Amino acid sequence: MTRQDRIFLSSPHMSENEQKYIKEAFDLNWIAPMGSNVDGLEQDIAEYNDVKDAAVVVSGTAAIHLALKLLAVGPEDIVFCSTLTFVASVNPILYQGAEPVLIDSEMDTWNMSPVALERAMAEAKDNGKLPKAVIIVNLYGQSAQMDELTEICSTYGVPIIEDAAESLGSTYKGKKSGTFGRFGIYSFNGNKIITTSGGGALVSHDEESLKRARFLATQARDQAIHYQHSQVGYNYRMSNIVAGIGRGQMEVLDERVQQRRAVFERYFEAFGDIPGVKFQPELEGTMSNRWLTALTIKPDAAGCSNQEIIDQLADENIEARPVWKPMHLQPLFKDVKYYPHGEDSVSDYLFKYGLCLPSGSNMTVQDQERVIAVISRILRK
Ligand SMILES: *Cc1c(COP(=O)(O)O)cnc(C)c1O
């Protein structure tokens, strides 16, 4: 087995334009610092998402960290976050010495449950300490129930950070994912729908805050010819070379969304009618970029488990994964408060039965037929 015939969950997919922007930077010896690719990429991201401003940084994690800094989250503070997510959503809460509180999912989007959020807010209010922020994650490209969640947060006066690391290009009622909260973040990590090899962006309609984000991301340097500092800063800015990759990728983002959606459609056609198989829903009025095709497999009805499918695919040099392990089940967060959706925890269910299939936009139809053939062998017809 070789890397050539391996099918990845999600691998980088370059167009040809990335090299053009990188070459420009090389030709001008504008490798660093900042520069025209950084400015250009920030403009591209702001325009694409119809948001006032975007600041590009070294990672999505750094963008979340900056958002928490901008909201003055510190020790003694509480921050609510979706439990069903990648650890990068929650780690920045710990960087700030604050206390995470984890909120369950609901079945209609797999994202933050408005019911659990309302319960958590009401209790926090009773305890006399509301959270300083709520981090809402849009899993695998699907937007959370933003109307309901936004209403709860505004009732309690708590700002939202929308973790749209996985949902760049998706929409909710015609509006781009990542633009619903005080801040939104995107990731350009290697496995995301578009990638700069590594990077992220912080977006907001609040230009003053983004100015401050850029300041914090460049070691919080005061206006002075000598190096003067009055606050703690970070080295979080994206390089001009990396931003060049991003500019090329932004040009093909919509095409990538269509390609990922086509991958989903082919899986859906193959397995949509099989008992015990249920794909992540696309809530009415939303459009998911289908970053990863995710589904649940109930072994009783389907005739095999998610783990058996993962193992069989691995034998054929094909990468598949369970869904994210919820944060409240992680050793790191074992003592953290958790609000399930109801009597049963929805995220526990999704973790137990969930499966993510290879979904790269550069998969060929033949690649996908290979995946489908392996799964068809073991699923009950
Ligand atoms: C990838 C990801 C991040 C972090 O992005 P990086 O660029 O890898 O730091 C944050 N949240 C979610 C949900 C992600 O999938």
The ligand as a MOL file (V3000), in Angstrom:
LIG
                    3D

  0  0  0     0  0            999 V3000
M  V30 BEGIN CTAB
M  V30 COUNTS 15 15 0 0 0
M  V30 BEGIN ATOM
M  V30 1 C -9.9220 22.6880 13.0080 0
M  V30 2 C -10.7830 23.2160 14.0790 0
M  V30 3 C -10.3610 24.2550 14.9230 0
M  V30 4 C -8.9670 24.7860 15.0120 0
M  V30 5 O -8.3740 25.1630 13.8960 0
M  V30 6 P -6.7720 25.1450 13.7500 0
M  V30 7 O -6.5770 26.0090 12.5680 0
M  V30 8 O -6.3820 23.7230 13.5270 0
M  V30 9 O -6.1830 25.7170 14.9880 0
M  V30 10 C -11.2750 24.7730 15.8370 0
M  V30 11 N -12.4950 24.2870 15.9420 0
M  V30 12 C -12.9390 23.2700 15.1760 0
M  V30 13 C -14.3360 22.8140 15.3360 0
M  V30 14 C -12.0910 22.6930 14.2400 0
M  V30 15 O -12.5270 21.6600 13.5010 0
M  V30 END ATOM
M  V30 BEGIN BOND
M  V30 1 1 1 2
M  V30 2 1 2 3
M  V30 3 2 2 14
M  V30 4 1 3 4
M  V30 5 2 3 10
M  V30 6 1 4 5
M  V30 7 1 5 6
M  V30 8 2 6 7
M  V30 9 1 6 8
M  V30 10 1 6 9
M  V30 11 1 10 11
M  V30 12 2 11 12
M  V30 13 1 12 13
M  V30 14 1 12 14
M  V30 15 1 14 15
M  V30 END BOND
M  V30 END CTAB
M  END
